[in-house]
Amino acid sequence: MPIDTYTAVVDIRNARLDPAAALDFVSDPRFGGIATFIGRVREHNLGRIVTGVSYDLFEPLALRTFEAIAARARQEIGTAMNLYIAHARGDLGIGDLAVIVAAGTAHRDEAFRACRLAIEAVKHEAPIWKQEHYLDGDSAWSEGCSLCEEHRDAEQAARHGADPHGH
């Protein structure tokens, strides 16, 4: 089962993440299914107004991690695919693209599964550190695990004016 993989860390001082490049890479006449995830910097987190984020990472290890994720996707999905994984490094503003994952496969189900597997693995496994900057001038390093249930519950509670810890 062939897999063509593109992995990159993009220093935003020199370039930007490009959704069209991701789409071009995963497109193939054999494939009818293409799924894409694009992560952008949002203006709030846990009830605080965010003005931007800074991403730092160890590039060689991040790229090896992205490659390992692609190999795992090939094994778990079990079909030919093209997979694109790119993450930004540097200071990003609200709305800037932080990550792009795209998968092309013969059918939509495999494309959706491969894309989901890859983005969740990137968020949980890659050596990427995120520092959020807030309107009040404060900043904090994210504890990561943005897909963890506790984090989602706290964010939802904060949006609805409740104590994020249930007190």
BALOBA-1460 file (C-alpha; in Angstrom, 3 decimals):
// residues 167
<rec num="1" residu="m" x="0.000" y="0.000" z="0.000"/>
<rec num="2" residu="p" x="1.882" y="3.066" z="-1.146"/>
<rec num="3" residu="i" x="1.740" y="6.233" z="0.858"/>
<rec num="4" residu="d" x="3.170" y="9.493" z="-0.240"/>
<rec num="5" residu="t" x="3.815" y="11.817" z="2.652"/>
<rec num="6" residu="y" x="4.685" y="15.468" z="2.890"/>
<rec num="7" residu="t" x="5.730" y="16.783" z="6.303"/>
<rec num="8" residu="a" x="6.907" y="20.264" z="7.136"/>
<rec num="9" residu="v" x="7.516" y="22.811" z="9.816"/>
<rec num="10" residu="v" x="6.885" y="26.276" z="8.403"/>
<rec num="11" residu="d" x="8.616" y="29.231" z="10.029"/>
<rec num="12" residu="i" x="6.079" y="31.981" z="9.515"/>
<rec num="13" residu="r" x="8.815" y="34.615" z="9.268"/>
<rec num="14" residu="n" x="9.624" y="33.095" z="5.863"/>
<rec num="15" residu="a" x="6.388" y="31.534" z="4.591"/>
<rec num="16" residu="r" x="2.792" y="30.656" z="5.474"/>
<rec num="17" residu="l" x="0.902" y="27.394" z="5.568"/>
<rec num="18" residu="d" x="-0.847" y="26.854" z="2.240"/>
<rec num="19" residu="p" x="-4.124" y="24.891" z="2.063"/>
<rec num="20" residu="a" x="-3.925" y="24.827" z="-1.751"/>
<rec num="21" residu="a" x="-0.515" y="23.120" z="-1.573"/>
<rec num="22" residu="a" x="-1.980" y="20.500" z="0.782"/>
<rec num="23" residu="l" x="-4.889" y="19.867" z="-1.582"/>
<rec num="24" residu="d" x="-2.529" y="19.615" z="-4.567"/>
<rec num="25" residu="f" x="-0.290" y="17.155" z="-2.734"/>
<rec num="26" residu="v" x="-3.040" y="14.735" z="-1.694"/>
<rec num="27" residu="s" x="-4.873" y="14.899" z="-5.029"/>
<rec num="28" residu="d" x="-4.382" y="11.869" z="-7.227"/>
<rec num="29" residu="p" x="-6.450" y="10.366" z="-10.078"/>
<rec num="30" residu="r" x="-6.788" y="7.184" z="-7.973"/>
<rec num="31" residu="f" x="-8.435" y="9.048" z="-5.121"/>
<rec num="32" residu="g" x="-12.049" y="10.151" z="-4.817"/>
<rec num="33" residu="g" x="-11.840" y="11.082" z="-1.135"/>
<rec num="34" residu="i" x="-9.954" y="14.059" z="0.239"/>
<rec num="35" residu="a" x="-10.266" y="15.258" z="3.833"/>
<rec num="36" residu="t" x="-8.571" y="18.336" z="5.227"/>
<rec num="37" residu="f" x="-8.190" y="19.767" z="8.708"/>
<rec num="38" residu="i" x="-7.060" y="23.368" z="9.069"/>
<rec num="39" residu="g" x="-6.333" y="24.698" z="12.550"/>
<rec num="40" residu="r" x="-6.460" y="28.468" z="13.051"/>
<rec num="41" residu="v" x="-5.606" y="30.687" z="15.997"/>
<rec num="42" residu="r" x="-8.841" y="31.567" z="17.786"/>
<rec num="43" residu="e" x="-9.584" y="34.687" z="19.805"/>
<rec num="44" residu="h" x="-10.515" y="33.019" z="23.092"/>
<rec num="45" residu="n" x="-9.546" y="30.128" z="25.327"/>
<rec num="46" residu="l" x="-10.914" y="29.166" z="28.738"/>
<rec num="47" residu="g" x="-12.760" y="32.450" z="29.066"/>
<rec num="48" residu="r" x="-9.784" y="34.642" z="28.200"/>
<rec num="49" residu="i" x="-9.353" y="36.853" z="25.163"/>
<rec num="50" residu="v" x="-6.368" y="35.673" z="23.138"/>
<rec num="51" residu="t" x="-4.387" y="38.162" z="21.024"/>
<rec num="52" residu="g" x="-2.028" y="35.613" z="19.479"/>
<rec num="53" residu="v" x="0.046" y="32.513" z="20.063"/>
<rec num="54" residu="s" x="3.682" y="31.523" z="19.756"/>
<rec num="55" residu="y" x="4.588" y="28.021" z="18.627"/>
<rec num="56" residu="d" x="7.979" y="26.559" z="19.334"/>
<rec num="57" residu="l" x="9.156" y="23.073" z="18.487"/>
<rec num="58" residu="f" x="12.140" y="20.872" z="17.979"/>
<rec num="59" residu="e" x="12.020" y="20.489" z="14.193"/>
<rec num="60" residu="p" x="13.987" y="17.250" z="13.656"/>
<rec num="61" residu="l" x="11.932" y="15.416" z="16.266"/>
<rec num="62" residu="a" x="8.675" y="16.990" z="15.071"/>
<rec num="63" residu="l" x="9.343" y="15.814" z="11.508"/>
<rec num="64" residu="r" x="10.217" y="12.294" z="12.708"/>
<rec num="65" residu="t" x="6.992" y="12.293" z="14.716"/>
<rec num="66" residu="f" x="4.988" y="13.400" z="11.668"/>
<rec num="67" residu="e" x="6.581" y="10.588" z="9.627"/>
<rec num="68" residu="a" x="5.743" y="8.046" z="12.339"/>
<rec num="69" residu="i" x="2.151" y="9.297" z="12.357"/>
<rec num="70" residu="a" x="1.971" y="8.797" z="8.581"/>
<rec num="71" residu="a" x="3.287" y="5.241" z="8.923"/>
<rec num="72" residu="r" x="0.695" y="4.529" z="11.612"/>
<rec num="73" residu="a" x="-2.054" y="5.947" z="9.388"/>
<rec num="74" residu="r" x="-0.971" y="3.623" z="6.584"/>
<rec num="75" residu="q" x="-1.064" y="0.649" z="8.927"/>
<rec num="76" residu="e" x="-4.392" y="1.514" z="10.582"/>
<rec num="77" residu="i" x="-6.263" y="2.674" z="7.486"/>
<rec num="78" residu="g" x="-4.826" y="-0.076" z="5.301"/>
<rec num="79" residu="t" x="-5.139" y="1.582" z="1.908"/>
<rec num="80" residu="a" x="-3.131" y="3.688" z="-0.526"/>
<rec num="81" residu="m" x="-3.101" y="7.339" z="0.470"/>
<rec num="82" residu="n" x="-1.334" y="10.634" z="0.267"/>
<rec num="83" residu="l" x="-0.901" y="12.420" z="3.586"/>
<rec num="84" residu="y" x="0.151" y="16.024" z="4.195"/>
<rec num="85" residu="i" x="1.137" y="17.329" z="7.649"/>
<rec num="86" residu="a" x="2.465" y="20.854" z="8.179"/>
<rec num="87" residu="h" x="2.676" y="22.938" z="11.360"/>
<rec num="88" residu="a" x="3.621" y="26.577" z="11.844"/>
<rec num="89" residu="r" x="6.446" y="27.827" z="14.050"/>
<rec num="90" residu="g" x="6.646" y="31.382" z="15.325"/>
<rec num="91" residu="d" x="4.304" y="34.165" z="16.400"/>
<rec num="92" residu="l" x="0.809" y="33.876" z="14.954"/>
<rec num="93" residu="g" x="-2.098" y="36.306" z="15.136"/>
<rec num="94" residu="i" x="-5.805" y="35.633" z="15.389"/>
<rec num="95" residu="g" x="-6.982" y="33.797" z="12.277"/>
<rec num="96" residu="d" x="-3.512" y="32.695" z="11.199"/>
<rec num="97" residu="l" x="-3.167" y="29.067" z="10.166"/>
<rec num="98" residu="a" x="-1.348" y="26.922" z="12.718"/>
<rec num="99" residu="v" x="-1.645" y="23.421" z="11.245"/>
<rec num="100" residu="i" x="-2.829" y="21.691" z="8.088"/>
<rec num="101" residu="v" x="-3.448" y="17.972" z="7.750"/>
<rec num="102" residu="a" x="-4.854" y="16.523" z="4.540"/>
<rec num="103" residu="a" x="-5.435" y="12.968" z="3.379"/>
<rec num="104" residu="g" x="-6.307" y="11.624" z="-0.044"/>
<rec num="105" residu="t" x="-7.621" y="8.075" z="-0.447"/>
<rec num="106" residu="a" x="-9.834" y="6.115" z="-2.805"/>
<rec num="107" residu="h" x="-12.925" y="6.678" z="-0.642"/>
<rec num="108" residu="r" x="-14.153" y="9.325" z="1.808"/>
<rec num="109" residu="d" x="-14.280" y="7.069" z="4.871"/>
<rec num="110" residu="e" x="-10.567" y="6.285" z="4.691"/>
<rec num="111" residu="a" x="-9.727" y="9.930" z="4.011"/>
<rec num="112" residu="f" x="-11.730" y="11.113" z="7.031"/>
<rec num="113" residu="r" x="-10.208" y="8.441" z="9.277"/>
<rec num="114" residu="a" x="-6.641" y="9.146" z="8.136"/>
<rec num="115" residu="c" x="-7.048" y="12.901" z="8.573"/>
<rec num="116" residu="r" x="-8.581" y="12.495" z="12.044"/>
<rec num="117" residu="l" x="-5.908" y="10.024" z="13.137"/>
<rec num="118" residu="a" x="-3.143" y="12.342" z="11.937"/>
<rec num="119" residu="i" x="-4.382" y="15.591" z="13.508"/>
<rec num="120" residu="e" x="-5.122" y="13.975" z="16.856"/>
<rec num="121" residu="a" x="-1.693" y="12.328" z="16.891"/>
<rec num="122" residu="v" x="-0.004" y="15.633" z="15.989"/>
<rec num="123" residu="k" x="-1.814" y="17.406" z="18.842"/>
<rec num="124" residu="h" x="-1.005" y="14.688" z="21.389"/>
<rec num="125" residu="e" x="2.445" y="13.440" z="20.342"/>
<rec num="126" residu="a" x="4.440" y="16.045" z="18.450"/>
<rec num="127" residu="p" x="7.017" y="18.108" z="20.390"/>
<rec num="128" residu="i" x="5.210" y="21.396" z="19.835"/>
<rec num="129" residu="w" x="4.819" y="24.018" z="22.562"/>
<rec num="130" residu="k" x="2.162" y="26.725" z="22.396"/>
<rec num="131" residu="q" x="2.241" y="29.973" z="24.359"/>
<rec num="132" residu="e" x="-0.977" y="31.992" z="24.359"/>
<rec num="133" residu="h" x="-0.866" y="35.779" z="24.648"/>
<rec num="134" residu="y" x="-3.857" y="37.535" z="26.248"/>
<rec num="135" residu="l" x="-5.504" y="40.937" z="25.963"/>
<rec num="136" residu="d" x="-4.473" y="41.847" z="29.527"/>
<rec num="137" residu="g" x="-0.776" y="41.454" z="28.575"/>
<rec num="138" residu="d" x="-0.371" y="38.113" z="30.342"/>
<rec num="139" residu="s" x="0.724" y="34.943" z="28.595"/>
<rec num="140" residu="a" x="0.685" y="31.256" z="29.454"/>
<rec num="141" residu="w" x="2.078" y="28.058" z="28.019"/>
<rec num="142" residu="s" x="-0.684" y="25.715" z="26.964"/>
<rec num="143" residu="e" x="-0.758" y="22.399" z="28.756"/>
<rec num="144" residu="g" x="-1.630" y="20.795" z="25.445"/>
<rec num="145" residu="c" x="-4.069" y="17.980" z="24.968"/>
<rec num="146" residu="s" x="-6.622" y="20.296" z="23.369"/>
<rec num="147" residu="l" x="-8.758" y="17.276" z="22.588"/>
<rec num="148" residu="c" x="-8.840" y="16.022" z="26.180"/>
<rec num="149" residu="e" x="-12.272" y="15.834" z="27.757"/>
<rec num="150" residu="e" x="-11.330" y="17.907" z="30.821"/>
<rec num="151" residu="h" x="-10.034" y="20.758" z="28.643"/>
<rec num="152" residu="r" x="-13.166" y="20.758" z="26.448"/>
<rec num="153" residu="d" x="-15.429" y="20.743" z="29.514"/>
<rec num="154" residu="a" x="-13.555" y="23.656" z="31.089"/>
<rec num="155" residu="e" x="-13.691" y="25.675" z="27.881"/>
<rec num="156" residu="q" x="-17.406" y="25.029" z="27.451"/>
<rec num="157" residu="a" x="-18.075" y="26.037" z="31.069"/>
<rec num="158" residu="a" x="-16.048" y="29.232" z="30.606"/>
<rec num="159" residu="r" x="-18.060" y="30.169" z="27.506"/>
<rec num="160" residu="h" x="-21.281" y="29.739" z="29.462"/>
<rec num="161" residu="g" x="-20.097" y="31.751" z="32.464"/>
<rec num="162" residu="a" x="-19.713" y="28.785" z="34.818"/>
<rec num="163" residu="d" x="-16.712" y="27.987" z="36.946"/>
<rec num="164" residu="p" x="-14.525" y="25.790" z="34.681"/>
<rec num="165" residu="h" x="-13.754" y="23.462" z="37.563"/>
<rec num="166" residu="g" x="-17.383" y="22.944" z="38.603"/>
<rec num="167" residu="h" x="-17.133" y="24.872" z="41.912"/>
